[in-house]
Amino acid sequence: MVGTVDVRRRHLRPAGVTSRQRLERALDAYTNVTAPFLRGCYVFVTVAAAAAASSLLGPVVGLLLEAAFLLVAGTYCLANFFRCREAHCIVTGVGWSALAIASLSAAVAGRDIRSTAWIAFLAIAVTGHGFEAIWKLAHGSNALRLGQIERGRAP
């Protein structure tokens, strides 16, 4: 049997697919959609466009756009960490997601933290990549795995 139809959700689901496999497929789909804008050289264009748009849209709408961008970027890093274990992704994923919540809270409170948030965005990026460089020197791999911490070496 190739697949079964889930009548409640009305989509084709391969037979025997576990929830973990569905989660992994969802994470793969999310990272495949967002990666072209958040990896490599294009990330600089994406960040510049988001910063310019948030600046032009004013304090409240600009902060909401900024929070959305930070949440997309943070979620991408967390999804990528779940899939690949790149060490910087745990720092940037948690950091940018927290910054998104802070930006949303500031927008609700009527406080304009756009400049500070972009500085924090860059600081989190530098911290994350610095952490990964140190991890790679210490463990021989940029993949962060709990077994490495316990054994003190790369797998």
Secondary structure, DSSP 4 states (H G I P E B T S, - for coil): --EEEETTTTEEEETT--HHHHHHHHHHHHHHHHHHHHSTTHHHHHHHHHHHHHHHT-HHHHHHHHHHHHHHHHHHHHHHHHHH-BHHHHHHHHHHHHHHHHHHHHHHHT---HHHHHHHHHHHHHHHHHHHHHHHHHHSSSB--HHHHHHTS--
